[in-house]
Amino acid sequence: MSIKRNVTAVWTGTGLEGKGTLKSANNFFNETPYSSKNRFQNEDGILGTNPEELIAAAHSGCFAMALSFAITEAGFTPDELKVTATVTLDKVESGYGITGITLQLQGKVTGLSEEKFKELAEGAKTGCPVSKALSAIPITLETTFVS
């Protein structure tokens, strides 16, 4: 079985002054704006999104889902898994590069030990498809277990 998803980006103008939009078949992205300004000068995201934010969204969602499957396979049901992915973009020799991702996990799973929770979280960190795709950069996991 093969699953394919797509988003179309349309860009007009120069890299610095230009702007783009993102469009998806399901209209989740419905002419969503993005630009260099959004990437480097608009940290609150009010003006639109940027590639790093999209990577963070994909990674946090994929990781939470993978961990949920792992917890379920271990015989438990997650009460709540809250994941914040922070993608770091730094100036590097050849321009800019993503230098790391931090996954901050806060989870509550009734009946599961904190030790087992952390073990399953580590497995999901390395096993989720987005983590695998991003494995060329350091991925850090910070966990908080709520009992």
Backbone hydrogen bonds, N-H to C=O, Kabsch-Sander energy under -0.5 kcal/mol:
donor,donor_aa,acceptor,acceptor_aa,energy
8,T,23,K,-3.2
9,A,7,V,-0.5
10,V,21,T,-2.3
12,T,19,K,-2.7
18,G,14,T,-2.0
19,K,12,T,-2.3
20,G,34,Y,-3.0
21,T,10,V,-2.1
22,L,32,T,-1.7
23,K,8,T,-2.1
24,S,29,F,-2.7
25,A,6,N,-0.7
27,N,24,S,-1.6
30,N,28,F,-0.8
31,E,22,L,-0.9
31,E,29,F,-0.5
32,T,22,L,-2.0
34,Y,20,G,-2.2
35,S,49,T,-0.7
39,R,35,S,-1.6
40,F,36,S,-2.4
41,Q,37,K,-2.8
42,N,37,K,-0.7
45,G,42,N,-1.4
48,G,45,G,-1.3
49,T,33,P,-2.2
54,L,50,N,-1.9
55,I,51,P,-2.2
56,A,52,E,-2.4
57,A,53,E,-2.4
58,A,54,L,-2.4
59,H,55,I,-2.7
60,S,56,A,-2.7
61,G,57,A,-2.1
62,C,58,A,-2.3
63,F,59,H,-2.6
64,A,60,S,-2.2
65,M,61,G,-2.0
66,A,62,C,-2.7
67,L,63,F,-2.6
68,S,64,A,-2.1
69,F,65,M,-2.2
70,A,66,A,-2.1
71,I,67,L,-2.8
72,T,68,S,-2.3
73,E,69,F,-2.5
74,A,70,A,-1.4
75,G,72,T,-1.7
76,F,71,I,-2.2
79,D,108,K,-2.4
80,E,108,K,-1.8
82,K,106,Q,-3.1
83,V,81,L,-0.5
84,T,104,Q,-2.4
85,A,83,V,-0.5
86,T,84,T,-0.5
86,T,102,T,-2.6
87,V,85,A,-0.6
88,T,86,T,-0.5
88,T,100,G,-2.8
89,L,87,V,-0.5
90,D,88,T,-0.5
90,D,97,G,-2.6
92,V,95,G,-2.7
95,G,92,V,-1.8
96,Y,94,S,-0.5
97,G,90,D,-2.5
99,T,88,T,-2.2
99,T,97,G,-0.6
100,G,88,T,-0.9
101,I,138,P,-2.2
102,T,86,T,-2.3
103,L,101,I,-0.5
103,L,140,T,-3.4
104,Q,84,T,-3.0
104,Q,102,T,-0.6
105,L,103,L,-0.7
105,L,142,E,-3.3
106,Q,82,K,-2.6
107,G,144,T,-2.6
108,K,80,E,-2.6
112,L,109,V,-1.7
117,F,113,S,-2.3
118,K,114,E,-2.5
119,E,115,E,-2.0
120,L,116,K,-2.7
121,A,117,F,-2.3
122,E,118,K,-2.3
123,G,119,E,-1.9
124,A,120,L,-2.2
125,K,121,A,-2.2
126,T,122,E,-1.7
127,G,123,G,-1.9
128,C,124,A,-2.2
132,K,128,C,-2.2
133,A,129,P,-2.1
134,L,130,V,-1.8
135,S,132,K,-1.2
137,I,134,L,-2.0
140,T,101,I,-2.8
142,E,103,L,-2.9
144,T,105,L,-2.2
146,V,107,G,-3.2
146,V,144,T,-0.6
147,S,145,F,-0.6
